[in-house]
Amino acid sequence: MIHLILLRPEIPQNTGNIGRLCAYSGCRLHLIKPYGFEIDDSRLRRAGMDYWRSLDVSEYDDWESFLGSGERPERLHLFTTKAENSIWDTEFRDGDGLLFGNESAGVTPDVHRWASDKSVKIPQFKDGLRSLNLANAASIGCYEALRQIEIRSITHDCL
């Protein structure tokens, strides 16, 4: 199982769409406060549709609470435009956590320092643009990780 971790998400529709992605793909969602919305926001529910009821989701009061929890994945990958390593050059494994910052600022400088050797980026083919939408980036990261895990599983089963 892949874990998608949202640090201080601001836009309920993005979080709702990522929740729907997690429910659909069998991933677990971790939400780290503060949020830019209320968790019962109708916009979040509308974007997540009826998938929200079947979602495996955990909430944390802050980054430190997440790190100290027994639910934190052993391996974390911070998705950031500032990374040197591409997701195509990163080996994802079952149980990994994919960490995404919020829509306006990404993650805090202390999280960047903490994850400096765990940072990955989605390749960008056109210069001059800042970043992808959070829900789109989470979808790309999620399915690249699942693709790698599935290919290794199929290859292993054939040996």
Secondary structure per residue as TSV (DSSP state, phi and psi in degrees):
chain	resnum	aa	ss	phi	psi
A	1	M	-	360.0	137.8
A	2	I	-	-95.1	144.5
A	3	H	E	-110.0	127.9
A	4	L	E	-103.4	126.7
A	5	I	E	-119.8	121.8
A	6	L	E	-109.3	118.5
A	7	L	E	-96.4	111.2
A	8	R	S	57.3	51.3
A	9	P	-	-62.3	147.0
A	10	E	-	-112.1	-28.6
A	11	I	-	-109.6	116.0
A	12	P	H	-61.2	-34.4
A	13	Q	H	-64.5	-38.2
A	14	N	H	-64.1	-46.5
A	15	T	H	-63.2	-40.3
A	16	G	H	-61.9	-43.6
A	17	N	H	-65.3	-38.1
A	18	I	H	-69.0	-37.0
A	19	G	H	-60.3	-43.1
A	20	R	H	-62.9	-42.5
A	21	L	H	-57.1	-46.2
A	22	C	H	-63.2	-44.9
A	23	A	H	-61.3	-42.6
A	24	Y	H	-68.9	-38.3
A	25	S	H	-96.8	-3.3
A	26	G	T	78.8	20.4
A	27	C	-	-92.6	161.6
A	28	R	E	-102.2	140.7
A	29	L	E	-107.6	131.2
A	30	H	E	-117.5	124.8
A	31	L	E	-113.5	123.8
A	32	I	E	-111.2	123.0
A	33	K	S	-75.7	163.9
A	34	P	-	-80.1	153.5
A	35	Y	-	-100.2	161.5
A	36	G	S	-93.1	19.7
A	37	F	S	-161.7	170.6
A	38	E	-	-89.8	142.6
A	39	I	T	-63.1	-20.7
A	40	D	T	-96.5	14.5
A	41	D	-	-55.9	131.3
A	42	S	H	-63.1	-28.7
A	43	R	H	-68.6	-36.4
A	44	L	H	-65.5	-47.1
A	45	R	H	-63.0	-41.3
A	46	R	H	-64.3	-43.4
A	47	A	H	-67.2	-36.2
A	48	G	H	-83.2	-11.7
A	49	M	G	50.5	-149.6
A	50	D	G	-77.5	-1.9
A	51	Y	G	-67.3	-24.3
A	52	W	G	-58.5	-32.0
A	53	R	G	-68.0	-27.8
A	54	S	G	-100.7	11.8
A	55	L	-	-82.2	137.4
A	56	D	-	-91.4	102.1
A	57	V	E	-133.3	141.9
A	58	S	E	-127.2	147.5
A	59	E	E	-119.6	148.7
A	60	Y	E	-134.6	146.5
A	61	D	S	-69.9	-29.7
A	62	D	S	-165.8	177.1
A	63	W	H	-59.4	-43.3
A	64	E	H	-63.5	-38.9
A	65	S	H	-62.9	-40.6
A	66	F	H	-62.6	-48.5
A	67	L	H	-60.6	-36.2
A	68	G	H	-83.6	-7.3
A	69	S	S	-77.0	155.6
A	70	G	T	-77.9	-0.7
A	71	E	T	-97.7	-4.3
A	72	R	S	-69.4	129.2
A	73	P	-	-62.0	148.0
A	74	E	S	-64.3	-41.8
A	75	R	S	-109.5	127.6
A	76	L	E	-119.6	144.1
A	77	H	E	-124.4	117.4
A	78	L	E	-84.8	121.2
A	79	F	E	-88.0	119.3
A	80	T	-	-153.6	146.4
A	81	T	T	-69.3	-13.8
A	82	K	T	-87.1	-3.8
A	83	A	-	-73.7	155.8
A	84	E	S	-90.8	-38.0
A	85	N	S	-84.3	137.1
A	86	S	B	-86.6	155.9
A	87	I	G	-63.4	-23.9
A	88	W	G	-73.7	-19.3
A	89	D	G	-105.5	9.0
A	90	T	-	-107.3	135.1
A	91	E	-	-93.4	113.4
A	92	F	-	-93.4	145.0
A	93	R	-	-127.6	157.0
A	94	D	T	-56.4	132.3
A	95	G	T	96.0	-7.3
A	96	D	-	-67.2	154.4
A	97	G	E	-109.9	134.4
A	98	L	E	-108.6	114.4
A	99	L	E	-100.8	130.1
A	100	F	E	-127.2	135.1
A	101	G	-	-82.2	-177.4
A	102	N	B	-79.3	172.8
A	103	E	T	-67.8	-33.7
A	104	S	T	-94.2	-29.6
A	105	A	T	-131.1	-5.0
A	106	G	B	74.2	-138.1
A	107	V	S	-101.7	164.8
A	108	T	-	-71.7	159.1
A	109	P	H	-56.6	-36.0
A	110	D	H	-67.1	-35.3
A	111	V	H	-69.9	-38.4
A	112	H	H	-59.3	-44.5
A	113	R	H	-63.3	-44.9
A	114	W	H	-59.9	-37.8
A	115	A	T	-103.8	18.5
A	116	S	G	-57.0	-35.4
A	117	D	G	-93.1	4.9
A	118	K	G	-119.5	16.7
A	119	S	E	-92.0	140.2
A	120	V	E	-136.4	158.6
A	121	K	B	-131.4	156.1
A	122	I	-	-88.0	127.1
A	123	P	-	-55.5	138.9
A	124	Q	-	-113.5	128.6
A	125	F	S	-101.2	-7.0
A	126	K	S	-134.1	122.8
A	127	D	T	-71.7	160.1
A	128	G	T	92.8	-2.1
A	129	L	-	-107.5	144.9
A	130	R	-	-72.8	-60.4
A	131	S	-	-167.3	171.5
A	132	L	-	-83.8	161.2
A	133	N	-	-60.0	143.5
A	134	L	H	-56.2	-46.9
A	135	A	H	-64.6	-36.8
A	136	N	H	-66.9	-43.8
A	137	A	H	-62.5	-42.1
A	138	A	H	-63.0	-39.4
A	139	S	H	-64.3	-45.4
A	140	I	H	-62.5	-48.6
A	141	G	H	-61.4	-44.9
A	142	C	H	-59.0	-50.5
A	143	Y	H	-75.1	-26.1
A	144	E	H	-66.9	-43.5
A	145	A	H	-62.6	-47.0
A	146	L	H	-63.7	-37.6
A	147	R	H	-60.7	-47.3
A	148	Q	H	-62.7	-44.2
A	149	I	H	-63.7	-43.1
A	150	E	H	-65.9	-42.3
A	151	I	H	-61.8	-44.6
A	152	R	H	-63.4	-38.2
A	153	S	H	-64.2	-45.4
A	154	I	H	-65.0	-45.0
A	155	T	H	-61.4	-43.5
A	156	H	H	-63.7	-41.0
A	157	D	H	-65.9	-25.8
A	158	C	H	-84.0	-12.7
A	159	L	-	-82.1	360.0
